[in-house]
Amino acid sequence: MMSSHDATRSTARKRLALILLGGVAGVAVGLAGVYGIGRLAGNEGADPACKASVETARRMAPLVRGEVAAVSVVGAPKSLPLLAFKDDSGTVKSLADWRGRTVLVNLWATWCVPCRKEMPALDALQGRLGSSDFEVVSINIDTRDTDKPKDWLKNAGVNRLAYYADNSAKVFQDLKAAGKAFGMPTTLIVDRNGCELAALAGPAEWASDDALRLVTAALGK
């Protein structure tokens, strides 16, 4: 049987444990508060040119699910490198040429099996949402046999996408240096101010209802 002295000591130890537990919880809450402030400060410290993009990204975040569950919406949008590439006529283009329009930038190659599989969906997305406000800018980075990508697109029935290419694959290296490209395919959603809203490493079903809702949100609709 526990003596009254032992009982008192046991009660004291329990009280001390509760006090220490409360202190740890208090520290955790405090850290959580600081972390929350830090995240808000991070948004406030976003690229000045992209402050208006923060709210768009917030609207997109709840729509990352289903067929586009692997898409990562950025918390603090920033401007992307201008990314030089060429159109079908050989004219040099850059993302600056799309200012005022939201674009889905996709890097692909014929040697990339997942790239080939998602091209029809990207083509369908362009058919559904392509307009003066939006374009799928799909950039081929094959470095050999420059006619092969065009032939493949024709044979696959992909005919809604304008043809863009960078046979040096520098566009991929530029995005990789910026921490935006890790493999193929690489896809970025960029708003009308040239600010990154979301990114995906790997393929997605871009013609799905989930993707349409996500891209529509990027358009601010």
C-alpha positions as CSV (number, residue, x, y, z in Angstrom):
1,M,0.0,0.0,0.0
2,M,1.3,3.5,-0.9
3,S,2.0,5.7,2.1
4,S,0.7,9.2,2.3
5,H,4.3,10.5,1.7
6,D,4.7,8.4,-1.4
7,A,1.3,9.5,-2.7
8,T,2.3,13.1,-2.3
9,R,5.5,12.5,-4.2
10,S,3.6,10.7,-6.9
11,T,1.1,13.6,-7.2
12,A,4.0,16.1,-7.4
13,R,5.7,14.2,-10.2
14,K,2.4,14.1,-12.2
15,R,2.0,17.8,-11.8
16,L,5.6,18.4,-12.9
17,A,5.0,16.2,-15.9
18,L,1.9,18.1,-16.8
19,I,3.7,21.4,-16.5
20,L,6.6,20.2,-18.7
21,L,4.1,18.8,-21.2
22,G,2.3,22.1,-21.3
23,G,5.6,23.9,-21.8
24,V,6.5,21.7,-24.7
25,A,3.0,22.2,-26.2
26,G,3.4,26.0,-25.7
27,V,6.7,26.0,-27.5
28,A,5.2,23.9,-30.4
29,V,2.3,26.4,-30.7
30,G,4.8,29.3,-30.6
31,L,6.9,27.7,-33.4
32,A,3.7,27.0,-35.4
33,G,2.8,30.7,-35.1
34,V,6.3,31.8,-36.2
35,Y,6.2,29.3,-39.1
36,G,2.8,30.6,-40.2
37,I,4.1,34.2,-40.1
38,G,7.1,33.0,-42.1
39,R,4.9,31.6,-44.8
40,L,2.9,34.8,-45.0
41,A,6.1,36.8,-45.1
42,G,7.3,34.5,-47.9
43,N,4.2,35.4,-49.9
44,E,4.6,39.1,-49.2
45,G,8.3,38.7,-50.3
46,A,7.3,37.3,-53.7
47,D,8.6,38.7,-56.9
48,P,7.1,42.3,-57.0
49,A,5.9,41.6,-60.6
50,C,4.0,38.5,-59.3
51,K,2.2,39.8,-56.3
52,A,-1.1,39.8,-58.2
53,S,-0.4,36.1,-59.0
54,V,-0.5,35.0,-55.4
55,E,-4.3,35.0,-55.2
56,T,-4.6,33.1,-58.4
57,A,-2.3,30.4,-57.0
58,R,-4.4,30.2,-53.9
59,R,-7.5,29.6,-55.9
60,M,-5.8,26.8,-57.9
61,A,-4.5,24.9,-54.8
62,P,-7.8,23.2,-53.8
63,L,-8.2,22.0,-57.4
64,V,-5.0,19.9,-57.4
65,R,-6.6,16.5,-57.3
66,G,-7.6,13.5,-59.4
67,E,-5.8,13.5,-62.8
68,V,-3.7,16.5,-61.8
69,A,-3.0,15.5,-58.2
70,A,0.8,15.5,-58.8
71,V,0.8,19.2,-59.9
72,S,2.6,21.5,-57.5
73,V,1.0,25.0,-57.1
74,V,3.6,27.5,-55.9
75,G,3.1,29.6,-52.8
76,A,5.0,32.6,-53.8
77,P,4.9,33.0,-57.6
78,K,8.1,34.3,-59.3
79,S,9.0,35.3,-62.8
80,L,10.5,32.5,-65.0
81,P,13.6,32.7,-67.3
82,L,12.5,34.0,-70.7
83,L,13.3,30.6,-72.3
84,A,14.4,31.1,-75.9
85,F,13.2,28.7,-78.6
86,K,11.9,28.8,-82.2
87,D,8.6,28.5,-83.9
88,D,7.9,26.4,-87.0
89,S,9.3,29.1,-89.3
90,G,12.6,29.3,-87.4
91,T,11.7,32.7,-85.7
92,V,13.2,33.0,-82.2
93,K,10.5,33.2,-79.5
94,S,10.5,33.6,-75.8
95,L,8.0,33.6,-73.0
96,A,7.9,37.4,-73.3
97,D,6.0,37.0,-76.5
98,W,3.1,35.6,-74.4
99,R,2.8,38.4,-71.9
100,G,-0.9,39.1,-71.4
101,R,-1.8,35.4,-71.9
102,T,-1.8,32.5,-69.6
103,V,0.3,29.6,-71.0
104,L,0.9,26.0,-70.2
105,V,4.5,25.4,-71.2
106,N,5.4,21.8,-71.9
107,L,8.8,20.3,-72.7
108,W,8.7,17.1,-74.7
109,A,10.8,14.8,-76.9
110,T,10.0,11.9,-79.2
111,W,12.4,9.6,-77.2
112,C,10.3,10.3,-74.0
113,V,7.5,7.7,-73.9
114,P,5.4,9.6,-71.2
115,C,5.7,12.7,-73.4
116,R,4.3,11.0,-76.4
117,K,1.5,9.5,-74.4
118,E,0.3,12.9,-73.1
119,M,0.6,14.9,-76.3
120,P,-2.9,14.0,-77.5
121,A,-4.3,15.3,-74.2
122,L,-2.3,18.5,-74.5
123,D,-3.7,18.8,-78.1
124,A,-7.2,18.4,-76.7
125,L,-6.6,21.0,-74.0
126,Q,-5.6,23.5,-76.7
127,G,-8.8,22.6,-78.6
128,R,-10.9,23.1,-75.5
129,L,-9.4,26.3,-74.0
130,G,-7.1,27.7,-76.6
131,S,-7.9,31.4,-77.2
132,S,-6.5,34.9,-77.1
133,D,-6.2,34.3,-73.3
134,F,-4.6,30.9,-73.3
135,E,-2.2,28.7,-75.3
136,V,-0.5,25.4,-74.8
137,V,3.1,26.1,-75.7
138,S,4.6,22.7,-76.2
139,I,8.4,22.9,-76.9
140,N,10.2,19.9,-78.5
141,I,13.8,19.4,-77.4
142,D,14.9,16.6,-79.7
143,T,18.5,17.3,-80.6
144,R,18.7,15.1,-83.7
145,D,16.6,14.6,-86.8
146,T,14.6,17.8,-86.5
147,D,12.0,16.4,-88.9
148,K,11.1,13.5,-86.7
149,P,9.0,15.4,-84.1
150,K,6.9,17.0,-86.8
151,D,6.3,13.7,-88.5
152,W,5.4,12.1,-85.2
153,L,2.9,14.8,-84.4
154,K,1.3,14.4,-87.8
155,N,1.0,10.7,-87.6
156,A,-0.4,10.9,-84.0
157,G,-3.1,13.3,-85.2
158,V,-1.8,16.1,-82.9
159,N,-2.7,19.2,-85.1
160,R,-4.0,21.9,-82.7
161,L,-0.7,22.8,-81.2
162,A,1.6,25.3,-82.8
163,Y,5.1,23.8,-83.3
164,Y,7.9,25.1,-81.1
165,A,11.3,23.6,-80.7
166,D,14.8,24.0,-79.2
167,N,17.2,21.6,-80.8
168,S,19.9,22.6,-78.4
169,A,17.7,21.6,-75.4
170,K,19.0,24.8,-73.7
171,V,15.4,25.6,-72.6
172,F,15.5,22.5,-70.5
173,Q,18.9,23.3,-69.0
174,D,17.7,26.9,-68.2
175,L,14.7,25.5,-66.3
176,K,16.9,22.9,-64.6
177,A,19.3,25.6,-63.4
178,A,16.3,27.5,-62.0
179,G,15.2,24.4,-60.2
180,K,12.1,24.0,-62.4
181,A,13.0,20.9,-64.5
182,F,14.0,17.5,-63.2
183,G,12.9,15.1,-65.9
184,M,10.7,14.7,-68.9
185,P,8.0,15.8,-69.5
186,T,8.2,19.1,-67.7
187,T,5.1,21.3,-67.5
188,L,4.7,24.8,-66.1
189,I,1.6,26.9,-65.9
190,V,2.5,30.6,-66.3
191,D,0.2,33.5,-65.9
192,R,-0.2,36.6,-68.1
193,N,2.5,38.4,-66.1
194,G,5.1,35.7,-66.9
195,C,4.9,34.3,-63.3
196,E,4.9,30.6,-62.5
197,L,1.7,29.4,-60.9
198,A,2.3,25.6,-61.0
199,A,4.6,22.9,-62.1
200,L,4.6,19.2,-62.8
201,A,7.5,16.8,-63.4
202,G,5.9,13.9,-65.3
203,P,2.8,13.4,-67.4
204,A,-0.9,14.2,-66.7
205,E,-4.2,13.8,-68.3
206,W,-4.5,17.4,-69.4
207,A,-7.8,16.9,-71.2
208,S,-9.6,15.6,-68.1
209,D,-12.2,17.6,-66.2
210,D,-9.7,18.0,-63.3
211,A,-7.2,19.6,-65.5
212,L,-9.7,21.8,-67.2
213,R,-10.8,23.1,-63.8
214,L,-7.2,23.8,-62.7
215,V,-6.3,25.6,-65.9
216,T,-9.6,27.6,-65.9
217,A,-8.7,28.7,-62.4
218,A,-5.3,29.8,-63.7
219,L,-7.1,32.0,-66.2
220,G,-8.8,33.7,-63.3
221,K,-12.3,32.3,-64.3
